[in-house]
Amino acid sequence: MFISCCSQYPVLAPSLSKFRVPNRPGTFSLTRSSRIFEYNPKLTKNKWKISCFRHEGVSPENPKPVYIEHFLPEELVQIKFDKSSAQKRDWKYTFKEAADAILRAIGSRWTVPWTAETILQVMLLWVAAFWFIGSWMVPFAAYMAGFSKESLKFRGQALVSLVTDVTEGLAGIVILNRCLSQFHPLPSDWFKFSLRGKWLFDVALGCLMFPLVNRLSQFNLNLLPLMPSTPVTLSSVEQSILARDPVAMALYAIVVSICAPVWEEIVFRGFLLPSLTKYMPVWRAILVSSVFFALAHFNVQRMLPLIFLGMVMGVVFTRSRNLLPSMLLHSLWNGFVFLDLMR
């Protein structure tokens, strides 16, 4: 019924996106370029016949109908598609190249002769020694010598702090030597100290990160503020600075600028970070060792800046495979904080 209606009345279908017109000789034609209808006087009473279905109007005598389509030329669509695909490939390639460049700059993995069991053993022994020396051994030795914590003045407290830090550092070195003795001789890039190499620029670049560490410290305090009920106490270092005792301040300067950077870098950057590269990429080992470095300070309000600082020192160390640059950067940071407290 619909076909007969189409054959008797003129039909205008501008909303149809696709229709066919038989391309017969002498009839009107519609081309893609001109869109001009040609009038044929042979058509009686100006009737237009438009084929509404695919099977209609196609016969062996009739040529194949011409399809009229409303769309952009295929060449333009293909060009636009090719351009967008090329842009996506360019972005992916650029990102991959940047990531590869960063990974190459960080360095490759270490050759680790021991397993995770040895890593866990060393770290647990170090934590136990750190706690035992600081909480029991040195206070007991001071008590046996006739001193008590309450009776010590600023200089005495600074001296106890120096002795504690030196003892903890020596204990860590002894633990490393005992646990790793079966793997000697170690590869040449383990526990390396050298003045050679182009690492001064990395240290200078690391120093430029100090203001950002301060910003992270403030952000951490805003994120995890101290409880109102928590009493605000001054450390022995701050008390010595307020008292302006030059001897105590000199002793504390040795502790924070020399002793702590040396043994902390030996443990966290010299041993833990390279050992982790046996089980994970270097960048992940830097992050994990930095988290352990921050946890070892037992201060939740300083977690974020210490993690970031550990990552900076980890990158400096992995680029040079030399402990001296990270120790120098660590010492400069502690000295920066110490001088800031003196203002």
For each residue, the residues with C-beta under 8 A, 3 or more apart:
1: 4 5
2: 5 6 52
3: 6 7 52 53 56
4: 1 7 8
5: 1 2 8 9
6: 2 3 9 11 49 50 52
7: 3 4 47 49
8: 4 5 47
9: 5 6
10: 46 47 48
11: 6 48 50
12:
13: 16 19 50
14:
15:
16: 13 19
17: 69 70
18: 67 68 69 70
19: 13 16 50 51 52 68
20: 50 51 54 57 65 66 67 68
21: 28 29 30 50 51 65 66 68
22: 27 49 51 57 62 63 65
23: 27 29 63 64 65 66
24: 27 62 63
25:
26: 40 42
27: 22 23 24 38 40 42 43
28: 21 37 38 39 40 48
29: 21 23 38 66
30: 21 35 36 37 66 68
31: 34 35 36
32: 35 68 69
33:
34: 31
35: 30 31 32
36: 30 31
37: 28 30
38: 27 28 29
39: 28
40: 26 27 28 43
41:
42: 26 27
43: 27 40 46 47 48 49
44: 47
45:
46: 10 43
47: 7 8 10 43 44
48: 10 11 28 43
49: 6 7 22 43 57
50: 6 11 13 19 20 21
51: 19 20 21 22 56 57 65
52: 2 3 6 19 56
53: 3 56
54: 20 58
55: 58
56: 3 51 52 53
57: 20 22 49 51 62 65
58: 54 55 62 64 65
59: 62
60:
61:
62: 22 24 57 58 59 65
63: 22 23 24
64: 23 58
65: 20 21 22 23 51 57 58 62
66: 20 21 23 29 30
67: 18 20
68: 18 19 20 21 30 32
69: 17 18 32
70: 17 18
71: 77
72: 76 77
73: 76 77
74: 77 78
75: 78 79
76: 72 73 79 80
77: 71 72 73 74 80 81
78: 74 75 81 82
79: 75 76 82 83
80: 76 77 83 84
81: 77 78 84 85
82: 78 79 85 86
83: 79 80 86 87
84: 80 81 87 88
85: 81 82 88 89
86: 82 83 89 90
87: 83 84 90 91
88: 84 85 91 92
89: 85 86 92 93
90: 86 87 93 94
91: 87 88 94 95
92: 88 89 95 96
93: 89 90 96 97
94: 90 91 97 98
95: 91 92 98 99
96: 92 93 99 100
97: 93 94 100 101
98: 94 95 101 102
99: 95 96 102 103
100: 96 97 103 104
101: 97 98 104 105
102: 98 99 105 106 283
103: 99 100 106 281 282 283
104: 100 101 107
105: 101 102 319
106: 102 103 282 283 286 315 318 319
107: 104 282 318 319 321
108: 282
109: 112 277 278 281 282
110: 187 189 190 274 275 277 278
111: 187
112: 109 274 275 277 278
113: 183 186 187
114: 117 118 119 180 183 275
115: 118 119 278
116: 119 120 278 279
117: 114 120 121
118: 114 115 121 122 179 180 275
119: 114 115 116 122 123 272 275 276
120: 116 117 123 124
121: 117 118 124 125 179
122: 118 119 125 126 175 176 179 180 271
123: 119 120 126 127 272 292
124: 120 121 127 128
125: 121 122 128 129 175 179
126: 122 123 129 130 171 172 175 267
127: 123 124 130 131 296
128: 124 125 131 132
129: 125 126 132 133 168 171 172 175
130: 126 127 133 134 168 171 172 296
131: 127 128 134 135
132: 128 129 135 136 137
133: 129 130 136 137 138 164 167 168 171
134: 130 131 137 138 164 168
135: 131 132 139
136: 132 133 139 140
137: 132 133 134 140 141 167
138: 133 134 141 142 160 163 164 167
139: 135 136 142 143 149
140: 136 137 143 144
141: 137 138 144 145
142: 138 139 145 147 148 149 152 160
143: 139 140 146 147 148
144: 140 141
145: 141 142
146: 143
147: 142 143 151 152 156
148: 142 143 151 152
149: 139 142 152 157
150:
151: 147 148 156
152: 142 147 148 149 156 157 160
153: 156 157
154: 157 158 236 239 240 243 245 248
155: 158 159 245 247 248 251
156: 147 151 152 153 159 160
157: 149 152 153 154 160 161 236 239 240 248
158: 154 155 161 162 236 240 245 247 248 249 251 252 255
159: 155 156 162 163 251
160: 138 142 152 156 157 163 164
161: 157 158 164 165 236 237 251 252 255
162: 158 159 165 166 251 254 255 259
163: 138 159 160 166 167
164: 133 134 138 160 161 167 168
165: 161 162 168 169 255 259 260 263
166: 162 163 169 170 259
167: 133 137 138 163 164 170 171
168: 129 130 133 134 164 165 171 172 263
169: 165 166 172 173 259 262 263 266
170: 166 167 173 174
171: 126 129 130 133 167 168 174 175
172: 126 129 130 168 169 175 176 263 266 267
173: 169 170 176 177 263 266
174: 170 171 177 178
175: 122 125 126 129 171 172 178 179
176: 122 172 173 179 180 266 267 271
177: 173 174 180 181
178: 174 175 181
179: 118 121 122 125 175 176
180: 114 118 122 176 177 183 184 186
181: 177 178 184
182:
183: 113 114 180 186
184: 180 181
185:
186: 113 180 183 190 191
187: 110 111 113 190
188: 192
189: 110 192 274 321
190: 110 186 187 270 274
191: 186 266 270 271 323
192: 188 189 321 322 323
193: 322 323 324
194: 197 322 324
195: 324
196:
197: 194 320 322 325
198: 201
199: 202 203 316 319 320 322 324 325
200: 203 204 325
201: 198 204 205
202: 199 205 206 315 316 319 320 325
203: 199 200 206 207 316 325 328 329 332
204: 200 201 207 208
205: 201 202 208 209
206: 202 203 209 312 313 315 316 329
207: 203 204 210 329 332
208: 204 205 211
209: 205 206 212 213 308 309 312
210: 207 213 214 333 336
211: 208 214 215
212: 209 215 216 308
213: 209 210 216 217 305 308 309 333
214: 210 211 217 218 305
215: 211 212 218 219
216: 212 213 219 220 304 305 308
217: 213 214 220 221 302 304 305
218: 214 215 221 222
219: 215 216 222 223 304
220: 216 217 223 224 301 302 303 304 305
221: 217 218 224 225 226 301
222: 218 219 225
223: 219 220 304
224: 220 221 300 301
225: 221 222 301
226: 221 230 232 301
227: 230
228:
229:
230: 226 227
231:
232: 226
233:
234: 238 239 242
235: 238 239
236: 154 157 158 161 239 240 252
237: 161 240 241 252 256 338 341
238: 234 235 241 242 341
239: 154 157 234 235 236 242 243
240: 154 157 158 236 237 243 245 248 249 252
241: 237 238 244 249 341 342
242: 234 238 239
243: 154 239 240 248
244: 241 249
245: 154 155 158 240 248 249
246: 249 250
247: 155 158 250 251
248: 154 155 157 158 240 243 245 251 252
249: 158 240 241 244 245 246 252 253 342
250: 246 247 253 254
251: 155 158 159 161 162 247 248 254 255
252: 158 161 236 237 240 248 249 255 256 338
253: 249 250 256 257 335 338
254: 162 250 251 257 258 259
255: 158 161 162 165 251 252 258 259 260
256: 237 252 253 259 260 334 335 337 338
257: 253 254 260 261 331 334 335 338
258: 254 255 261 262 331
259: 162 165 166 169 254 255 256 262 263
260: 165 255 256 257 263 264 330 334
261: 257 258 264 265 327 328 330 331 334
262: 169 258 259 265 266 327
263: 165 168 169 172 173 259 260 266 267
264: 260 261 267 268 293 296 330
265: 261 262 268 269 270 313 317 323 326 327 330
266: 169 172 173 176 191 262 263 269 270 271 323
267: 126 172 176 263 264 270 271 272
268: 264 265 271 272 273 289 292 293 296 310
269: 265 266 272 273 289 313 314 317 323 326
270: 190 191 265 266 267 273 274 323
271: 122 176 191 266 267 268 274 275
272: 119 123 267 268 269 275 276 289 292
273: 268 269 270 276 277 285 286 289 314 317 318
274: 110 112 189 190 270 271 277 285
275: 110 112 114 118 119 271 272 278
276: 119 272 273 279 280 284 285 288 289
277: 109 110 112 273 274 280 281 282 285
278: 109 110 112 115 116 275
279: 116 276
280: 276 277 284 285 288
281: 103 109 277 284 285
282: 103 106 107 108 109 277 285 286 318
283: 102 103 106 286 287
284: 276 280 281 287 288
285: 273 274 276 277 280 281 282 288 289 314
286: 106 273 282 283 289 290 310 311 314 315 318
287: 283 284 290 291 307 311
288: 276 280 284 285 291 292
289: 268 269 272 273 276 285 286 292 293 310 314
290: 286 287 293 294 306 307 308 309 310 311 314
291: 287 288 294 295 307 310
292: 123 268 272 288 289 295 296
293: 264 268 289 290 296 297 306 307 310
294: 290 291 297 302 303 306 307 310
295: 291 292 298 303
296: 127 130 264 268 292 293
297: 293 294 302 306
298: 295
299: 302 303 306
300: 224 303
301: 220 221 224 225 226
302: 217 220 294 297 299 305 306
303: 220 294 295 299 300 306 307
304: 216 217 219 220 223 307 308
305: 213 214 216 217 220 302 308 309
306: 290 293 294 297 299 302 303 309 310
307: 287 290 291 293 294 303 304 310 311
308: 209 212 213 216 290 304 305 311 312
309: 209 213 290 305 306 312 313 333
310: 268 286 289 290 291 293 294 306 307 313 314
311: 286 287 290 307 308 314 315
312: 206 209 308 309 315 316 329
313: 206 265 269 309 310 316 317 326 329 330
314: 269 273 285 286 289 290 310 311 317 318 326
315: 106 202 206 286 311 312 318 319
316: 199 202 203 206 312 313 319 320 325 326 329
317: 265 269 273 313 314 320 321 322 323 325 326
318: 106 107 273 282 286 314 315 321
319: 105 106 107 199 202 315 316
320: 197 199 202 316 317 325
321: 107 189 192 317 318
322: 192 193 194 197 199 317 325 326
323: 191 192 193 265 266 269 270 317 326 327
324: 193 194 195 199 327 328
325: 197 199 200 202 203 316 317 320 322 328 329
326: 265 269 313 314 316 317 322 323 329 330
327: 261 262 265 323 324 330 331
328: 203 261 324 325 331 332
329: 203 206 207 312 313 316 325 326 332 333
330: 260 261 264 265 313 326 327 333 334
331: 257 258 261 327 328 334 335
332: 203 207 328 329 335 336
333: 210 213 309 329 330 336 337
334: 256 257 260 261 330 331 337 338
335: 253 256 257 331 332 338 339
336: 210 332 333 339 340
337: 256 333 334 340 341
338: 237 252 253 256 257 334 335 341 342
339: 335 336 342 343
340: 336 337 343
341: 237 238 241 337 338
342: 241 249 338 339
343: 339 340
